[in-house]
Amino acid sequence: MITVLFWATIAIFAMLLLGILPGVKEVFRPLMDIISKGTGEVLKFAGGYILWLAKTIIHAHIDLVIHLCHKRSYFDPAEKMRK
C-alpha cells in the first residue's frame, strides 16, 4: 500500500510540474482536464456504493450493541415458554 501511495504522490507532483512548464502547459492542460473529469465521474458512480457500505457498517455495529445489551430471552420468545 505504501508503494501505491508513493507512486500516486509522484504522479501528482509530476502533473503539477508539467502544468507549470510553459511549453508543455498547452498540451498538458487538456489532458489534465480529461483526467480530472474522469476521476469526478468515477467518484460520482462510487458515491452510492460508499454510502451503502457506510450504512451497512453502522447498522451492523448497532445490531452488535443491541445483542450485547439484551438477554437471550429478548431475541428468542421460545426461551420464555421453556421456563
Phi, psi and omega in degrees: 000324179296322180296317179297316179297320178298311181290328176294321177295317178298318180297319180295315179294325177294320178295320178296318180294316179294330178288340181270326184297131186296316184287328185271342186302318183291329179276323187280329184301314177297323178296319178296322177296319179295317180296318181291322177293321178296319177296320178298319179294320179296318180293325176296317180293319183281346183301319178297319179292324178294317177296319179298316180296316179298317180296318179296317179295318179296315180294324177296320179290323177297317177298320179298315180296320178298316180292330179282335185270336184255158177281169181296326182294336178295324183265338183239098181296335179294338178297322178292324182289330181290332182278000000 
